[in-house]
Amino acid sequence: MKPLAFYSSLISVIFVFASCHKEGKSIVTPVSSGRPYEVLVVADDQCWNSPDSALFHVLDTDVPGLPQPERSFRISRVRPESFNRSTRLFRNIIIADIQDIYTQTKFKYTRDAYASPQMIMTIQSPSQEEFAEYVSRHGQVIIDFFTRAEMNREVKLLKKKHNEVLSAKVQSLFDCDIWMPVELASYKVGQQFLWASSNLNDLNFVIYTYPYASKETFTKAYFIEKRDSVMKANLPGAKEGMYMVTADSMFVDARNIAMQGDYAYEVRGLWEMENDAMGGPFVSHARVDRTNGRIVVVEGFVYNPGKLKRDQIRKLNAALYTLKLPQEKEVGELPVDSRISEE
């Protein structure tokens, strides 16, 4: 009986390998290549070098809320015939599939097709003209898709390794949980307020609460006024008369987002220190804690003068998505836009 069991197991293993080979996937998926927020575009010369070059202009868009221009992604491009074994390992890929066999333009995506982690977006279109018009009109969908892919990767890393001391402090003070980077080594407690910072003060996190008043809470003017009053009381500068404020409100961007399947309000812009030369970008999430009738605000802000800040603010932004209010489940994956179907 033992030899028979052995050969049965061997046949099963061979069958599994054969099945995977037919599907074009190997048992061991290689690790993807490329840096965070780097995108490889697979497009022919007619598409990439067209007068409008719509896809390039979308990917080359500046990240909002930064003090200096920083584009959304690092961009590489290969022709379809050069999309081979090595280039297929990129972590973020866009394939421009323009053929007259299609009747309309649409987005599709595939996970971990050739490597892991990997997201591949395919844009199918019947013509170059329709492709350019569709990409230009839905450019934010493309940006959000790959930004969320990178944030989901960051959230997975935070789940494995985050600042457990800070999580415990947030739990005890606010009955919430959040996974923040381990670099945030020190913290200060205020009135319904907590500030954590890295040793270099480049990465910063704050959490504070206030009673929910009305729907007017979720307007840009109300949020800025509340933020400035909280920061003035809790983050004074080195000298009398110095305190944090929101910089020019005209450059503050606010939008509705979804977190944990519920409504949230995202605000991003620039902060500065009144009567001082300090400043930098911030991003905030405001959520309704219905159990306790309050607003919970979590914010990340960066102070890194003279250096690029895109990756730092995005790292903090990803961490904000891990906020878990009382009675909520552990954070899941940030969802993909419903206009993009999965293959």
BASE-490959 format. One record per atom (N, C-alpha, C, O): x, y, z. Coordinates in steps of 0.2 Angstrom, whole numbers, plus 5000, padded with zeros to 4 digits. Example, Ala and Ser with C-alpha at 12.3 -4.5 7.8 and 13.67 -1.06 7.14 Angstrom:
// BASE-490959
506649725039/506249785039/506649845039/507149835042/506449895035/506849955036/506450005039/506750065040/
***
This chain:
// BASE-490959
500449945000/500050005000/500450065000/500250114997/501050065003/501450125004/501750144997/501650204995/501950104993/502250124986/501650154982/501750204978/501050124983/500450144979/500350214981/500150264977/500350234988/500150304990/500750344988/500550404986/501350324987/501850374985/501750394978/501850444976/501650334973/501550354966/500950394965/500850434961/500350384969/499750424969/499950504970/499750544967/500350514975/500550584977/500950614972/500950674970/501450574969/501850594964/501450614957/501650664954/500950574956/500550594950/500150654951/500050694947/499950664958/499550724959/500050794958/499850844956/500650784961/501150834960/501250854953/501250914951/501350804949/501450814942/500850844938/500950894934/500250824940/499650854938/499650934939/499450974935/499850954946/499751024948/500251064944/500151114941/500851034943/501351074939/501151084931/501251134928/500851024929/500651034922/500051084921/500051114916/499651084926/499051134926/499351204926/499051244922/499851214930/500051284931/500451304924/500451354922/500751254921/501151264915/500651284909/500751324905/500051254909/499551264904/499351334905/499151374900/499251354911/498951424913/499551484912/499351534912/500151454910/500651504909/500951534916/501351584915/500851504921/501051524928/501451474931/501351414930/502051494934/502451444938/502251444945/501951484948/502451384948/502251374955/502651434960/502251454964/503251454958/503551504962/503551564958/503851574953/503151614961/503151674957/503751724959/503851734965/504051744954/504651794956/504451854959/503851874958/504951884963/504851954966/504852004960/505252004956/504352054960/504352104955/504852154956/505152154961/505052184951/505552234951/505352304950/504652314950/505752354951/505552424950/505452454957/505352414962/505452514958/505352554964/504652574965/504252574960/504452584971/503852614972/503652674968/504052714967/503052674965/502752724961/503152734955/503252784952/503452674952/503752674946/503252634941/503052574943/503152664935/502652624931/503052614924/503352654921/502952554922/503152534915/502552534910/502052504911/502652574905/502152574900/502352534894/502852544891/501852494891/501952454885/501552484880/500952474880/501852514875/501552554870/501952564864/502552564864/501652554858/502052564852/502152644851/501952684854/502552654846/502852724844/502252774843/502252824844/501752744839/501152784837/500752814843/500552864843/500752764848/500352784854/500752834858/500552884860/501352814859/501752854864/502052914862/502152964865/502152914855/502452984852/501953024848/502153064844/501353004850/500753044846/500753114849/501053134854/500553164845/500553234847/500253254854/500553294858/499753214856/499453234863/499853194868/499853214874/500053134866/500453084871/500053084878/500353104883/499353064877/498953074883/499153034889/499153064895/499352974888/499552934894/500152964898/500152964904/500652984894/501253014897/501053074901/501253084907/500653114899/500453174902/500053164909/500053204913/499653104908/499253084914/499753064920/499753084926/500253024918/500652994923/501153044925/501453044931/501253094921/501753154923/501453204927/501753254928/500853194929/500453244933/500853254940/501053204943/500853314942/501153334949/500753304954/500053304954/501053284960/500653264966/500353324969/500753374970/499753334971/499453394974/499753394981/499853344984/499753464983/499853474990/500553474992/500753464998/501053474988/501753474989/502053544988/501853584983/502553564992/502853634991/503253644984/503353704982/503453594981/503853594975/503553544970/503253494972/503553554964/503353504959/503653434960/504253434959/503253384960/503553314960/503053274957/502453274959/503253244951/502753204947/502453144951/502853114955/501853114949/501553064952/501952994952/501952964956/502252984946/502652924945/503252934941/503352984937/503752884942/504352874938/504052834932/503752784933/504252854926/503952824920/504452794916/504952824914/504352734914/504752694909/504352674903/503752664904/504552664897/504152644891/504552594887/505152594886/504252534885/504552484881/504052474875/503352484876/504252454869/503852434864/503552364865/503852334869/502952354862/502652284864/503152224862/503152174866/503552234857/504052174855/504552174861/504952114861/504652224865/505152214870/504852204877/505252204882/504252184877/503952164883/504052094884/503652044882/504652074887/504852004887/504951984895/504652014899/505351934896/505351894902/505551944908/505351944913/506051994906/506352034911/505852094912/505752114918/505652124907/505152184908/504552164911/504152204914/504352104910/503652084913/503652074921/503152064924/504252084924/504352084931/504152144935/504152144941/504052204931/503952264934/503352264939/502852224937/503352294944/502852294949/502152334946/501652314948/502252384942/501652424940/501752424932/502252454930/501252404928/501252404921/500652424918/500052404920/500652464913/500152484909/500252464902/500752474899/499752424899/499752404892/499252434888/498652434889/499552474883/499052504878/498952464873/499352444868/498352434873/498052384868/497552414863/496952414864/497852444857/497452484853/497352434846/497852424843/496752414845/496552374840/495852384837/495452394841/495752374831/495052394828/494552334830/494052334828/494852284833/494352224835/493952244841/493452214842/494152304844/493752324850/493152374848/493252414843/492652374851/492052424850/492052484854/491752534853/492452474860/492452534865/493052534869/493452484869/493252584872/493852584876/493652574883/493152594886/494052534887/493952514894/494552494897/495052474894/494552494904/495052474908/494952404910/494452384911/495552364911/495552304914/496152294918/496652324917/496152254923/496752244927/496852164929/496452134930/497552154930/497752084932/498252094938/498652134938/498152044943/498552044949/499151994948/498951934946/499752004949/500251954950/500251904944/500351844945/500251934938/500251884932/500951854931/500951794929/501451894932/502151874930/502551874937/503151844937/502451914941/502851924947/502351954953/501751964952/502651954959/502251974965/502652024969/503252004971/502352074972/501752104970/501752134963/502252174962/501152134960/501152164953/500452184951/499952144953/500352244948/499752264946/499852284938/500252324937/499452254934/499452264927/498752294925/498252264925/498752354922/498152384919/498252384912/498752404909/497752354908/497652354901/497152404899/496552404901/497352444894/496852494891/496652474884/497152484880/496052444883/495852424877/495552474873/495052504876/495652484867/495352544863/495352524856/495852494853/494852544852/494852534845/495252574840/495452564835/495452634843/495852684839/496252724844/496152734850/496752754841/497252804844/496852864847/496952884852/496352884843/496052944844/495552934851/495552974855/495252874850/494752864856/495152844862/494952864868/495752814861/496252804867/496452864871/496352874877/496652914867/496852974869/496353014873/496453044878/495753014870/495153054873/494953014880/494853054884/494952954880/494752914886/495252924891/495052934897/495852914890/496452924895/496452994898/496453004904/496353044893/496353114896/495753124901/495753154906/495153094899/494553104903/494553064909/494253084914/494953004909/494952964915/495652964918/495852914921/496053014918/496653014920/496753004927/497152964930/496253034931/496353024939/496152954941/496452924946/495752914937/495652844938/496352804938/496452764942/496752824933/497352784932/497852804938/498152754940/497852864939/498352894945/498152854951/498552834955/497452854953/497252824959/497352754959/497452724965/497252714954/497352644953/498052624956/498152584960/498552654953/499252634955/499452664961/499852634965/499152724963/499352754970/499052704975/499352694980/498452684974/498152634979/498552564979/498552534984/498752544973/499152484973/499752484978/499952444981/500152544977/500652554981/500552564989/500852534993/499952594990/499752604997/499552535000/499652525006/499252494996/499052424999/499652385001/499652355005/500252394997/500852364998/501152395005/501352355009/501052455005/501352485012/500952465018/501252455023/500252455017/499852435022/500052365024/500052345030/500152325020/500352255021/501052255025/501152215030/501552295023/502152305027/502052325034/502352305039/501552375035/501452405041/501052355046/501152355052/500652305043/500352255047/500852215050/500752185056/501452195046/501952155049/502352185054/502652155058/502552255052/502952285056/502752365057/502852405052/502452375063/502252445064/502452465071/502752425075/502352525073/502552555080/502052525085/501552565086/502152475088/501652445093/501552485099/501052485102/502152525101/502052565107/501552625105/501152645109/501652655099/501152705097/500452685097/499952715098/500352625094/499652595093/499352585100/498752595101/499752555105/499452555111/499252615115/498752625118/499652665113/499552735116/498852765113/498452795116/498852755106/498252775103/497552735106/497052765106/497652675107/497152635109/496952655116/496352665118/497352675121/497252695127/496952765128/496452775132/497152805123/496852875124/496252885120/495852925122/496152845114/495652865109/495152805108/494652815104/495352745111/494952685109/494952675102/494452645099/495552685099/495652675091/496252635090/496652625095/496352615084/497052575083/497252605076/496852625072/497952615075/498252635069/498952605069/499252605074/499152595063/499852565061/500252615058/500152635053/500652645062/501152695060/501852675059/502052625063/502252705055/502952675054/503352675060/503252715065/503852635061/504252625067/504652685068/504852695074/504752725063/505252785064/504952835069/505352875072/504352835070/503952885074/504152865082/503752825085/504752885084/504952855090/504752895096/504852865102/504552955096/504352995102/503653025101/503453035095/503353035107/502653065106/502553115112/502853115117/502053155111/501853205116/501053205116/500753205111/500753205122/500053195123/499753265125/500053305129/499253285122/498853345124/498153335126/497953275128/497753385125/497053375127/496653345121/496553375116/496453285122/496153245116/496653255110/496353265104/497253245111/497753255106/498353215107/498653215113/498653185101/499353155102/499753165096/499453165090/500353185097/500853205092/501453155092/501753145098/501553115087/502153075087/502653095081/502453125076/503253085082/503753115077/504353065077/504553035082/504753065071/505353035071/505853075074/505753135076/506453035075/507053075078/507253135075/507553185077/507153135068/507353185064/506853235063/506953295059/506253225065/505653265065/505453275058/505053315056/505653225053/505453235046/504753205045/504353225041/504653145049/503953115048/503553125055/503853125060/502953155054/502553175060/501853145059/501553145054/501553125065/500853105065/500453135071/500753145076/499853155069/499453185075/498753145074/498553125069/498453135080/497753115080/497353155086/497653175091/496753185084/496353225089/495653205087/495453185082/495253225092/494553215091/494153275094/494453325097/493553285091/493053335093/492353315092/492253275088/491853345096/491153325095/490953335088/491053385085/490553285085/490153295079/489653345080/489153335084/489653395076/489153455076/488553445071/487953435072/488753445064/488353435059/488653425053/489253405053/488353415047/488653405041/489153455039/489553445034/489053515041/489453575040/490253555042/490653585040/490253505047/490953485049/491353465043/491953475043/491053435038/491453415032/491453465026/491253455021/491653525028/491753575023/492553595024/492753595029/492853625018/493553645019/493653695024/494153695028/493153745024/493253805028/493253785036/493653805040/492753745037/492653715044/493253675046/493553685052/493453635042/494053595044/494653635045/495053615050/494853675041/495453725042/495353755048/495853765052/494853785050/494753825056/494853785062/495153805067/494553725062/494653675067/495353655068/495653645073/495653635062/496353615062/496853665065/497253655069/496753725063/497153785065/497153795073/497653805076/496553785075/496453795082/496753745086/497053755092/496653685084/496953625088/497753625087/498053615092/498053645082/498753645081/499053705085/499553695088/498653755085/498953815089/498953805096/499453825100/498453765099/498453745106/498953695108/499253685113/499153645103/499553585104/500253585101/500653545104/500353625096/501053625093/501353695093/501453725087/501553715098/501853785098/502553785096/502853725096/502853835093/503553835091/504053845096/503853845102/504653865094/505153865099/505153935103/505353935109/504753985101/504754045104/504054065105/503554045101/503854115109/503254145110/502954175103/503354205100/502354155102/502054185096/502154135090/501954155084/502454075091/502554035085/502153975086/502053945091/501753955081/501253895081/501153875074/501153915069/500853815073/500753785067/500053815064/499553815068/500053835058/499453845054/499453815047/499953795045/498853815045/498753795038/498953855033/498653905034/499353835028/499553885023/498953905019/498453885020/499053945014/498553975010/498053925008/498153875005/497353935010/496853895009/496653885002/496353835000/496853924998/496753914991/497053854988/496853824983/497653834991/497953774988/497853714992/498253664992/497353714997/497153655000/496653614996/496153644994/496753554996/496353514992/495953464996/496253435001/495253464996/494853425000/494353384996/494153404991/494253314998/493853274994/493553214998/493853205003/492953194996/492653135000/493053074997/493153064992/493153025002/493452965001/493052905005/492652925009/493252845004/492952795008/493452755012/494052745009/493352745018/493752705022/493352655026/492852675029/493552595026/493252535030/492452535027/492052515031/492352555021/491652555018/491252605021/490652605020/491552655024/491152715027/491452785024/491952785021/491052835025/491252895023/491852925027/491952915033/492352965023/492852995026/493053055022/492853065016/493353105025/493553165022/494253175022/494553175027/494553185016/495253195015/495453265013/495153295009/495953285017/496153355016/496953355015/497253325019/497153385010/497953395009/498153465007/497753495004/498653485009/498953555008/499553565011/499953515012/499753625013/500353645016/500253675023/499753705024/500753665027/500753695034/501353735034/501853735031/501253785039/501853825040/501853845048/501353845051/502453865050/502453895057/502453965057/502854005054/501853995061/501754065061/502354095064/502654075070/502654155061/503254185064/503854145064/504354155068/503854095059/504454055058/504554035051/504054045047/505054005049/505153985042/505053915041/505153885035/504753875046/504653805045/504053795041/503553835041/503953735037/503353725034/503453655030/503953625030/502953635027/502953575023/502253545021/501753585022/502153485018/501553465016/501153425022/501553395026/500553415022/500153375026/499553345023/499353365017/499353285025/498753255023/498353225029/498653205034/497653245029/497253225035/496653185033/496353195027/496453145037/495853105036/495353115042/495553105048/494753135041/494253145046/493653095045/493453085040/493553065051/493053015051/492553025056/492653055062/491952995055/491353005060/491452935065/491352885062/491552945071/491452885076/490752895079/490652925084/490352855075/489652855077/489452825084/489052845088/489852785086/489852755093/489852805099/489552805104/490352855098/490452905103/490252975101/490453015104/489952985095/489753045093/490253095092/490153155094/490753075089/491353125088/491653115081/491553065078/492153165080/492553165074/493253145076/493553175081/493553095072/494253075074/494653095068/494453075062/495153135069/495553155064/496253125064/496553135070/496553105059/497253075059/497553115054/497353125048/498153135055/498553175050/499353155050/499553135055/499553155044/500353155043/500553215040/500253245036/501153235043/501453295040/502153285040/502453255044/502553325035/503253315034/503553375034/503353435032/504153375038/504653435038/505353405035/505653375039/505453425029/506053405026/506353455022/506353445015/506553515024/506753565020/507253555015/507753525016/507153575009/507653575004/507653505000/508053494996/507253455002/507253384999/506553374997/506053404998/506553314992/505853294990/505453264995/505753235000/504853264995/504353245000/503853204998/503453175002/503853184992/503253144989/503153074992/502653054995/503753034992/503652974995/503552975003/503252925005/503753025006/503653025013/502953045015/502653005019/502653085011/501953105013/501453045010/500953035014/501653015005/501252955003/501352895008/500852855009/501952885011/502052835016/501552845022/501252805025/501552915024/501052935030/500352925028/499952905032/500152945022/499552935019/499252865019/498752855021/499652815017/499552745017/499352725025/498852685026/499752745029/499652735036/499052755039/498652725043/498752815037/498152845039/497552795037/497052795041/497652755032/497052715030/497052655035/496552615034/497452645039/497452585044/497052605050/497052565055/496852665051/496452685057/495852645057/495452625053/495752615063/495152575065/494852605071/495052605077/494252625070/493752655075/493552605079/493552545078/493252615085/492952565090/492452525086/492052545082/492452465087/491952415084/492052395077/491652365074/492652425074/492752405067/493252355067/493652335071/493252315061/493652265060/494352285057/494452345056/494852245057/495552265055/495452285048/495052265044/495852335046/495852365040/495952315034/496352275035/495552325029/495652285023/496052315017/496352365019/495952285011/496352315006/495952375003/495252375003/496252435001/495952484998/495652464992/495952434987/494952474990/494652444985/494852484978/495052534978/494852444973/494952464966/494352504963/493752484965/494452554959/493852584956/493452544952/493652494949/492752544953/492352504950/492352504942/492052464939/492652564940/492652564932/493152524929/493252524923/493552484933/494152444931/493952374933/493852354939/493852334928/493652264929/494252214930/494752224926/494252164934/494752124935/494752064930/494152034929/495252044927/495351984923/495351924927/495451864924/
***
